[in-house]
């Protein structure tokens, strides 16, 4: 081997070592800043994975985050409550969080909110699992879920910097200017204001695409229910109110969902097409999200119905 080749190899090794050190050091700095967040989607995710120990837990997407008034529930039940709902997430996200929590302690009640179309295949749901990248190697269940993210994200996550490279905006927003929503003060609840009667509401279009079920979601739901039941934790699955129900989703996705829940003997509180909420524009921020007033009414309705399923509530 010539001297020039040896010199080149040494330089390459030094460069590789420098890159590894820079990646590790940079990742540690970002991790330190990341853990200082006191509100937002990463804060509630961290609370679930690391230290949450509340008695009543709520999971789901934005309909969980914005519809379940956790402070009202805690006050009424005289129990500790936390809302782990996160916008745009699915069962693929909920599964590793619940598994992680139940490996740490046994809550009294888990409320899992599912939309009628929860079992639909949507590639975006896999992309949104990137929220878990900062928790790479937290445990095997988290890592297994990260492997579902497209574009070889699990391989890229071996880089410490890569895990946090999309979190900087959230870090500064939720560390130095954190909000009430999705914080310890709100117990994870993320209320929204405004109603559909004012003319400023956000109208959402129904998804009327081809019916396609996600086998992973169905598998995750079955495993999740079985795991919760094996831990002897009370489980209630809910569907929160809609201002209007889209029939194409109800006839297919809802039928599959209710069949599965019935087969597994799960308590299911379905308020998706409740007359108490249907068409009430003052209660809705948009076509599928309750505003703070509607969320308070829904939460009171839920609390009144809990005793039908569980004696101590």
C-alpha positions in Angstrom: 0.0 0.0 0.0 1.5 3.3 -1.0 2.0 6.2 1.3 -0.6 8.3 -0.5 -3.2 5.6 -0.1 -2.4 5.3 3.6 -2.7 9.0 4.1 -6.0 9.1 2.2 -7.4 6.3 4.4 -6.3 8.0 7.6 -8.0 11.2 6.5 -11.2 9.3 5.6 -11.1 7.6 9.1 -10.6 11.0 10.8 -13.4 12.5 8.8 -15.8 9.6 9.6 -14.9 9.9 13.3 -15.5 13.6 13.2 -18.9 13.1 11.5 -19.9 10.5 14.1 -18.8 12.8 17.0 -20.6 15.8 15.5 -23.8 13.7 14.9 -23.7 12.4 18.5 -22.9 15.7 20.1 -25.5 17.6 18.0 -28.1 15.0 18.7 -27.5 15.3 22.5 -27.9 19.0 22.3 -31.1 18.7 20.4 -32.4 16.0 22.7 -31.7 18.3 25.7 -33.6 21.1 24.2 -36.4 18.7 23.0 -37.0 17.5 26.5 -37.5 21.1 27.7 -40.8 21.3 25.9 -43.8 22.0 28.1 -46.7 21.8 25.6 -47.5 20.4 22.2 -47.6 17.1 20.4 -44.1 16.0 21.4 -44.8 16.9 25.1 -47.8 14.7 25.3 -46.0 11.9 23.5 -43.0 12.2 25.8 -45.4 12.1 28.8 -46.9 8.9 27.6 -43.5 7.2 26.9 -41.6 8.4 29.9 -43.5 9.2 33.0 -47.3 9.4 32.7 -49.0 7.7 35.6 -52.6 9.0 35.6 -55.6 6.9 36.5 -57.8 7.7 33.4 -56.1 7.9 30.0 -57.6 9.1 26.7 -56.1 8.2 23.3 -57.0 9.0 19.7 -56.6 11.6 17.0 -57.7 15.3 17.1 -61.2 14.2 18.0 -59.7 12.8 21.3 -57.4 15.8 21.8 -60.1 18.4 21.2 -63.2 16.7 22.4 -62.3 15.3 25.9 -62.1 18.1 28.5 -59.6 16.3 30.8 -59.6 19.0 33.5 -63.4 18.7 33.7 -63.2 14.9 33.9 -60.5 15.1 36.6 -62.7 17.5 38.7 -65.8 15.4 38.3 -64.3 12.0 38.8 -61.8 13.1 41.5 -59.2 11.1 39.6 -56.1 11.9 37.7 -56.7 12.2 34.0 -54.6 12.9 30.9 -55.5 13.3 27.3 -52.9 11.7 25.0 -54.9 12.5 21.8 -52.8 13.8 18.9 -53.8 15.5 15.7 -53.6 13.4 12.6 -52.6 10.2 14.4 -54.1 6.7 14.2 -54.0 3.3 15.9 -50.5 2.9 14.5 -49.4 5.7 16.9 -51.7 4.8 19.8 -50.6 1.1 20.0 -46.9 1.7 21.0 -47.9 4.4 23.5 -50.4 2.2 25.3 -48.0 -0.8 25.3 -45.3 1.4 26.8 -47.6 2.8 29.5 -49.0 -0.6 30.5 -45.4 -2.0 30.8 -44.9 0.7 33.5 -48.1 0.7 35.5 -51.8 -0.2 35.5 -54.3 2.7 35.0 -57.9 2.3 36.1 -59.5 3.2 32.7 -58.4 3.7 29.1 -60.7 5.5 26.7 -59.8 5.0 23.1 -61.6 7.3 20.7 -62.0 5.8 17.1 -63.5 7.5 14.1 -65.8 5.4 11.9 -63.1 5.3 9.3 -60.3 4.4 11.7 -59.6 1.1 9.9 -59.2 2.8 6.5 -55.8 2.5 4.7 -54.2 6.0 4.4 -50.5 6.2 3.6 -50.3 9.6 5.4 -50.9 7.7 8.7 -47.5 6.0 8.2 -45.7 9.2 7.3 -47.1 10.8 10.5 -45.4 8.2 12.6 -42.3 10.3 12.2 -43.5 11.9 15.4 -41.9 8.9 17.1 -38.4 9.4 15.6 -37.0 11.3 18.7 -37.9 8.2 20.8 -35.9 5.8 18.7 -34.5 3.0 21.0 -36.9 4.0 23.8 -38.1 0.4 23.6 -38.7 -2.4 21.1 -42.3 -1.5 20.5 -41.4 2.1 19.5 -38.7 0.9 17.2 -41.0 -1.6 15.6 -43.5 1.1 14.9 -40.8 3.4 13.5 -39.9 0.6 11.0 -43.4 1.2 9.4 -42.4 4.8 8.4 -41.6 4.9 4.6 -38.4 6.0 3.0 -36.2 3.9 5.3 -36.7 6.2 8.2 -35.7 3.5 10.7 -32.3 3.3 9.0 -31.9 7.1 8.9 -32.9 7.2 12.6 -29.5 5.7 13.5 -28.3 9.3 13.0 -28.9 11.3 16.2 -29.4 14.5 14.3 -31.9 13.0 11.9 -34.2 12.0 14.8 -34.7 15.7 15.7 -34.2 17.6 12.5 -37.9 18.3 12.0 -38.5 19.3 15.7 -36.7 22.6 16.0 -39.7 24.8 15.3 -41.7 22.8 17.9 -38.9 23.0 20.4 -38.7 26.8 20.4 -42.5 27.2 20.2 -43.3 24.9 23.1 -40.3 25.7 25.3 -40.3 29.5 25.2 -43.9 30.2 24.1 -45.8 27.1 25.2 -49.6 27.3 25.1 -52.4 26.0 27.4 -53.4 23.3 24.9 -51.6 20.0 25.2 -49.8 20.9 28.4 -49.8 19.7 32.0 -52.2 22.5 32.9 -54.7 21.4 30.3 -54.0 17.7 31.1 -53.4 17.2 27.4 -56.7 18.7 26.3 -56.5 21.0 23.3 -59.6 23.1 23.1 -60.5 25.1 20.0 -62.8 28.2 19.7 -65.1 29.4 17.0 -68.3 27.8 15.7 -69.9 27.0 12.4 -72.6 29.6 12.8 -70.3 32.6 12.4 -69.3 32.0 8.8 -65.6 31.8 9.8 -65.6 28.0 10.5 -63.3 25.6 8.6 -65.5 23.3 6.5 -64.0 19.9 5.8 -64.8 17.8 2.8 -65.8 14.2 3.3 -63.4 11.6 1.9 -65.5 9.6 -0.5 -62.7 7.6 -2.1 -62.5 3.9 -2.7 -63.0 1.7 0.4 -59.7 0.2 1.5 -59.1 -1.4 4.9 -55.6 -1.3 6.5 -54.6 -4.8 7.7 -52.0 -3.4 10.0 -54.6 -1.2 11.8 -57.0 -4.1 12.2 -54.2 -6.2 13.6 -53.0 -3.4 15.9 -56.6 -2.9 17.2 -57.1 -6.6 18.0 -53.7 -6.8 19.7 -54.3 -3.6 21.6 -57.7 -4.7 22.9 -56.3 -8.1 23.9 -53.3 -6.6 25.7 -55.4 -4.1 27.6 -57.8 -6.9 28.6 -54.9 -9.1 29.7 -53.7 -6.4 32.0 -57.2 -6.2 33.5 -57.5 -2.5 32.7 -61.0 -1.2 32.0 -61.5 -0.1 28.4 -64.1 2.1 26.7 -64.0 2.8 23.0 -65.9 5.9 21.9 -66.8 7.7 18.7 -67.4 11.4 19.4 -70.2 13.5 17.8 -70.3 14.7 14.2 -72.4 17.6 12.9 -73.4 15.2 10.1 -72.6 11.6 9.4 -71.2 10.6 6.0 -73.1 7.5 4.9 -70.4 5.9 2.7 -68.1 5.7 5.8 -70.8 4.5 8.1 -71.9 1.6 5.9 -68.5 0.1 5.4 -65.9 1.2 7.9 -68.3 1.5 10.8 -69.7 -1.9 10.1 -66.3 -3.5 10.2 -65.3 -1.6 13.4 -68.5 -2.5 15.3 -68.3 -6.1 14.2 -64.7 -6.3 15.6 -65.6 -4.6 18.8 -68.6 -6.8 19.4 -66.6 -9.9 18.7 -64.0 -8.8 21.3 -66.7 -7.9 23.8 -65.6 -4.3 24.2 -67.8 -1.5 25.6 -68.5 0.9 22.7 -70.1 4.3 23.2 -71.1 5.6 19.8 -72.2 9.2 19.6 -71.1 9.8 16.0 -74.7 10.6 14.9 -76.2 11.7 18.2 -79.3 13.9 17.8 -78.1 16.0 20.7 -75.2 17.3 18.6 -76.2 16.7 15.0 -76.8 20.0 13.1 -75.9 22.1 16.2 -73.5 24.6 14.6 -72.9 26.4 17.9 -71.2 23.3 19.2 -68.8 22.7 16.3 -65.6 24.4 15.2 -65.8 22.6 11.8 -67.7 19.6 10.4 -65.9 17.1 12.5 -64.4 19.0 15.5 -66.3 20.2 18.5 -65.4 23.6 19.9 -64.7 24.1 23.6 -68.5 24.5 24.3 -69.3 21.3 22.4 -66.4 19.5 24.1 -67.7 20.4 27.5 -71.2 19.1 26.7 -69.7 15.9 25.2 -67.5 15.3 28.2 -70.5 15.7 30.6 -72.4 13.3 28.4 -69.6 10.8 28.6 -69.2 11.2 32.3 -73.0 10.5 32.8 -72.7 7.4 30.7 -69.6 6.0 32.4 -71.6 4.5 35.2 -73.5 2.3 32.7 -70.3 0.5 31.9 -68.2 0.7 35.1 -69.6 0.7 38.7 -66.9 2.8 40.3 -67.4 5.6 37.8 
